[in-house]
Amino acid sequence: MAQDHQTIKVSPNGRLSIPAKQRKALGIEGGGTVVATVQDGELRIRTVNAVLDEISALVGPVLKASGNTVDQFIADRHAVAGREEQEYQGYLKDRQTWLQEHQSGRS
């Protein structure tokens, strides 16, 4: 990407406007959310997707090397949720049985 240097004024309350040409280059011409970081004394503005892509590129090889993937993580969470649901249903059944036993003793 070619360098596009522009002078931008910052208002006293800290607001600034990103020029249209630069917003278009970032794909946020209609507005959107960006991530701002200060790095080596410079303000760096990136789209959320660009940051997520960077994180994915950094974490992906680690997950792959460990044998983990997002799909595996989701599958593991579904399995845990299924076990938790079974435990909860068992608790409800035991509670209902207990209530019935104790209510019939009152009659």
C-alpha positions as CSV (number, residue, x, y, z in Angstrom):
1,M,0.0,0.0,0.0
2,A,1.4,3.4,-1.0
3,Q,2.1,5.9,1.8
4,D,-0.7,8.5,2.0
5,H,0.4,11.3,4.3
6,Q,-2.2,13.9,5.3
7,T,-2.2,16.5,8.0
8,I,-5.2,16.1,10.3
9,K,-6.2,18.5,13.0
10,V,-7.1,17.2,16.4
11,S,-9.8,19.2,18.2
12,P,-9.3,20.2,21.9
13,N,-11.6,17.3,23.0
14,G,-9.4,14.8,21.1
15,R,-11.6,14.2,18.0
16,L,-10.1,13.9,14.6
17,S,-11.5,13.2,11.1
18,I,-9.9,10.6,8.9
19,P,-9.8,12.0,5.3
20,A,-12.2,10.3,2.9
21,K,-9.4,8.8,0.8
22,Q,-7.9,7.1,3.8
23,R,-11.3,5.9,5.1
24,K,-11.9,4.4,1.6
25,A,-8.5,2.7,1.7
26,L,-9.5,1.1,5.1
27,G,-12.9,0.1,3.9
28,I,-14.7,2.3,6.4
29,E,-16.1,5.0,4.1
30,G,-19.5,4.6,5.7
31,G,-18.1,4.7,9.2
32,G,-17.2,1.8,11.5
33,T,-15.1,0.8,14.4
34,V,-11.3,0.9,14.4
35,V,-8.6,0.1,16.8
36,A,-6.2,2.9,17.8
37,T,-2.8,2.1,19.3
38,V,0.2,4.2,20.0
39,Q,3.3,2.5,18.8
40,D,6.8,4.0,18.9
41,G,5.3,7.5,19.4
42,E,2.9,7.1,16.5
43,L,-0.8,6.8,16.4
44,R,-1.8,3.7,14.4
45,I,-5.4,3.2,13.3
46,R,-6.5,-0.2,12.0
47,T,-9.8,-1.8,11.3
48,V,-11.1,-4.4,13.7
49,N,-10.9,-7.0,10.9
50,A,-7.2,-6.2,10.3
51,V,-6.4,-6.7,14.0
52,L,-8.4,-10.0,14.1
53,D,-6.5,-11.2,11.0
54,E,-3.2,-10.4,12.7
55,I,-4.2,-12.3,15.8
56,S,-5.4,-15.2,13.8
57,A,-2.1,-15.3,11.9
58,L,-0.2,-15.3,15.2
59,V,-2.4,-17.8,17.0
60,G,-3.3,-20.1,14.2
61,P,0.1,-21.9,13.9
62,V,0.2,-22.4,17.6
63,L,-3.3,-23.9,17.7
64,K,-2.5,-26.1,14.6
65,A,0.8,-27.3,16.2
66,S,-1.1,-28.3,19.4
67,G,-3.8,-30.0,17.4
68,N,-6.4,-27.6,18.5
69,T,-8.6,-25.7,16.1
70,V,-11.6,-23.4,16.5
71,D,-13.8,-26.2,15.4
72,Q,-12.3,-28.5,18.0
73,F,-12.8,-25.9,20.7
74,I,-16.4,-25.5,19.7
75,A,-17.0,-29.2,19.7
76,D,-15.4,-29.5,23.1
77,R,-17.7,-26.7,24.5
78,H,-20.7,-28.5,23.0
79,A,-19.7,-31.7,24.7
80,V,-19.3,-29.9,28.1
81,A,-22.6,-28.2,27.6
82,G,-24.3,-31.5,26.9
83,R,-22.8,-33.1,30.0
84,E,-23.9,-30.1,32.1
85,E,-27.4,-30.3,30.7
86,Q,-27.6,-34.0,31.6
87,E,-26.5,-33.2,35.1
88,Y,-29.0,-30.5,35.4
89,Q,-31.8,-32.7,34.1
90,G,-30.8,-35.4,36.6
91,Y,-30.9,-32.8,39.4
92,L,-34.4,-31.7,38.4
93,K,-35.6,-35.3,38.3
94,D,-34.1,-36.1,41.7
95,R,-35.6,-32.8,43.1
96,Q,-39.0,-33.7,41.7
97,T,-38.8,-37.2,43.3
98,W,-37.8,-35.7,46.6
99,L,-40.6,-33.2,46.6
100,Q,-43.2,-35.8,45.7
101,E,-41.9,-38.1,48.5
102,H,-42.1,-35.3,51.1
103,Q,-45.4,-33.9,49.9
104,S,-47.0,-37.4,50.1
105,G,-45.8,-37.7,53.7
106,R,-47.8,-34.6,54.6
107,S,-51.1,-35.9,53.3
